[in-house]
Amino acid sequence: MSSEQNRLGCAEAVAYALMLNIAAVEGVSLSGGENSASRKWIMNTFAKCLQAVKQEASS
């Protein structure tokens, strides 16, 4: 684990935080109601975030 990852937390935690930020910027609700994210959106977005975090960590 790189020192950067150690300081920020595990890759999954960083990816989750990134997903929350993306949802906020896109106006997507993760808690239901209007503009609620679908399961597919959540899974795809988290997977892309995790991939981005792991790619950055290996650079």
PyMOL commands that place a pseudoatom at each C-alpha (Angstrom):
pseudoatom trace, name=CA, resn=MET, resi=1, chain=A, elem=C, hetatm=0, pos=[0.000, 0.000, 0.000]
pseudoatom trace, name=CA, resn=SER, resi=2, chain=A, elem=C, hetatm=0, pos=[1.383, 3.378, -0.956]
pseudoatom trace, name=CA, resn=SER, resi=3, chain=A, elem=C, hetatm=0, pos=[1.773, 6.104, 1.643]
pseudoatom trace, name=CA, resn=GLU, resi=4, chain=A, elem=C, hetatm=0, pos=[-0.907, 8.110, -0.200]
pseudoatom trace, name=CA, resn=GLN, resi=5, chain=A, elem=C, hetatm=0, pos=[-3.430, 5.262, 0.127]
pseudoatom trace, name=CA, resn=ASN, resi=6, chain=A, elem=C, hetatm=0, pos=[-2.490, 4.726, 3.754]
pseudoatom trace, name=CA, resn=ARG, resi=7, chain=A, elem=C, hetatm=0, pos=[-3.163, 8.392, 4.517]
pseudoatom trace, name=CA, resn=LEU, resi=8, chain=A, elem=C, hetatm=0, pos=[-6.524, 8.460, 2.670]
pseudoatom trace, name=CA, resn=GLY, resi=9, chain=A, elem=C, hetatm=0, pos=[-7.828, 5.010, 3.580]
pseudoatom trace, name=CA, resn=CYS, resi=10, chain=A, elem=C, hetatm=0, pos=[-8.462, 1.881, 1.586]
pseudoatom trace, name=CA, resn=ALA, resi=11, chain=A, elem=C, hetatm=0, pos=[-9.197, 2.138, -2.129]
pseudoatom trace, name=CA, resn=GLU, resi=12, chain=A, elem=C, hetatm=0, pos=[-12.837, 1.198, -1.589]
pseudoatom trace, name=CA, resn=ALA, resi=13, chain=A, elem=C, hetatm=0, pos=[-13.361, 4.005, 0.935]
pseudoatom trace, name=CA, resn=VAL, resi=14, chain=A, elem=C, hetatm=0, pos=[-11.793, 6.541, -1.411]
pseudoatom trace, name=CA, resn=ALA, resi=15, chain=A, elem=C, hetatm=0, pos=[-13.908, 5.255, -4.308]
pseudoatom trace, name=CA, resn=TYR, resi=16, chain=A, elem=C, hetatm=0, pos=[-17.058, 5.514, -2.181]
pseudoatom trace, name=CA, resn=ALA, resi=17, chain=A, elem=C, hetatm=0, pos=[-16.250, 9.122, -1.244]
pseudoatom trace, name=CA, resn=LEU, resi=18, chain=A, elem=C, hetatm=0, pos=[-15.630, 9.909, -4.905]
pseudoatom trace, name=CA, resn=MET, resi=19, chain=A, elem=C, hetatm=0, pos=[-18.978, 8.331, -5.837]
pseudoatom trace, name=CA, resn=LEU, resi=20, chain=A, elem=C, hetatm=0, pos=[-20.753, 10.478, -3.225]
pseudoatom trace, name=CA, resn=ASN, resi=21, chain=A, elem=C, hetatm=0, pos=[-19.158, 13.601, -4.702]
pseudoatom trace, name=CA, resn=ILE, resi=22, chain=A, elem=C, hetatm=0, pos=[-20.164, 12.611, -8.227]
pseudoatom trace, name=CA, resn=ALA, resi=23, chain=A, elem=C, hetatm=0, pos=[-23.745, 11.990, -7.079]
pseudoatom trace, name=CA, resn=ALA, resi=24, chain=A, elem=C, hetatm=0, pos=[-23.872, 15.424, -5.452]
pseudoatom trace, name=CA, resn=VAL, resi=25, chain=A, elem=C, hetatm=0, pos=[-22.509, 17.186, -8.534]
pseudoatom trace, name=CA, resn=GLU, resi=26, chain=A, elem=C, hetatm=0, pos=[-24.898, 15.309, -10.843]
pseudoatom trace, name=CA, resn=GLY, resi=27, chain=A, elem=C, hetatm=0, pos=[-27.871, 15.919, -8.546]
pseudoatom trace, name=CA, resn=VAL, resi=28, chain=A, elem=C, hetatm=0, pos=[-28.451, 12.209, -7.985]
pseudoatom trace, name=CA, resn=SER, resi=29, chain=A, elem=C, hetatm=0, pos=[-30.020, 11.129, -4.705]
pseudoatom trace, name=CA, resn=LEU, resi=30, chain=A, elem=C, hetatm=0, pos=[-28.680, 8.017, -3.011]
pseudoatom trace, name=CA, resn=SER, resi=31, chain=A, elem=C, hetatm=0, pos=[-31.363, 8.083, -0.330]
pseudoatom trace, name=CA, resn=GLY, resi=32, chain=A, elem=C, hetatm=0, pos=[-34.462, 7.691, -2.495]
pseudoatom trace, name=CA, resn=GLY, resi=33, chain=A, elem=C, hetatm=0, pos=[-37.031, 10.207, -3.574]
pseudoatom trace, name=CA, resn=GLU, resi=34, chain=A, elem=C, hetatm=0, pos=[-36.829, 12.418, -6.622]
pseudoatom trace, name=CA, resn=ASN, resi=35, chain=A, elem=C, hetatm=0, pos=[-33.783, 11.927, -8.881]
pseudoatom trace, name=CA, resn=SER, resi=36, chain=A, elem=C, hetatm=0, pos=[-33.025, 8.686, -7.071]
pseudoatom trace, name=CA, resn=ALA, resi=37, chain=A, elem=C, hetatm=0, pos=[-30.088, 6.666, -8.370]
pseudoatom trace, name=CA, resn=SER, resi=38, chain=A, elem=C, hetatm=0, pos=[-30.838, 3.236, -9.755]
pseudoatom trace, name=CA, resn=ARG, resi=39, chain=A, elem=C, hetatm=0, pos=[-28.997, 0.179, -8.532]
pseudoatom trace, name=CA, resn=LYS, resi=40, chain=A, elem=C, hetatm=0, pos=[-27.297, 0.034, -11.931]
pseudoatom trace, name=CA, resn=TRP, resi=41, chain=A, elem=C, hetatm=0, pos=[-26.097, 3.663, -11.636]
pseudoatom trace, name=CA, resn=ILE, resi=42, chain=A, elem=C, hetatm=0, pos=[-24.710, 3.029, -8.152]
pseudoatom trace, name=CA, resn=MET, resi=43, chain=A, elem=C, hetatm=0, pos=[-22.915, -0.188, -9.114]
pseudoatom trace, name=CA, resn=ASN, resi=44, chain=A, elem=C, hetatm=0, pos=[-21.493, 1.204, -12.365]
pseudoatom trace, name=CA, resn=THR, resi=45, chain=A, elem=C, hetatm=0, pos=[-20.395, 4.473, -10.808]
pseudoatom trace, name=CA, resn=PHE, resi=46, chain=A, elem=C, hetatm=0, pos=[-18.738, 2.784, -7.842]
pseudoatom trace, name=CA, resn=ALA, resi=47, chain=A, elem=C, hetatm=0, pos=[-16.948, 0.332, -10.150]
pseudoatom trace, name=CA, resn=LYS, resi=48, chain=A, elem=C, hetatm=0, pos=[-15.638, 3.190, -12.295]
pseudoatom trace, name=CA, resn=CYS, resi=49, chain=A, elem=C, hetatm=0, pos=[-14.540, 5.124, -9.205]
pseudoatom trace, name=CA, resn=LEU, resi=50, chain=A, elem=C, hetatm=0, pos=[-12.747, 2.095, -7.796]
pseudoatom trace, name=CA, resn=GLN, resi=51, chain=A, elem=C, hetatm=0, pos=[-11.020, 1.486, -11.099]
pseudoatom trace, name=CA, resn=ALA, resi=52, chain=A, elem=C, hetatm=0, pos=[-9.891, 5.134, -11.233]
pseudoatom trace, name=CA, resn=VAL, resi=53, chain=A, elem=C, hetatm=0, pos=[-8.593, 5.028, -7.654]
pseudoatom trace, name=CA, resn=LYS, resi=54, chain=A, elem=C, hetatm=0, pos=[-6.676, 1.813, -8.212]
pseudoatom trace, name=CA, resn=GLN, resi=55, chain=A, elem=C, hetatm=0, pos=[-5.213, 3.117, -11.486]
pseudoatom trace, name=CA, resn=GLU, resi=56, chain=A, elem=C, hetatm=0, pos=[-4.049, 6.297, -9.777]
pseudoatom trace, name=CA, resn=ALA, resi=57, chain=A, elem=C, hetatm=0, pos=[-2.531, 4.320, -6.907]
pseudoatom trace, name=CA, resn=SER, resi=58, chain=A, elem=C, hetatm=0, pos=[-0.471, 2.198, -9.289]
pseudoatom trace, name=CA, resn=SER, resi=59, chain=A, elem=C, hetatm=0, pos=[0.859, 5.222, -11.194]
for i in range(1, 59): cmd.bond("trace and resi %d" % i, "trace and resi %d" % (i + 1))
show_as sticks, trace
zoom trace
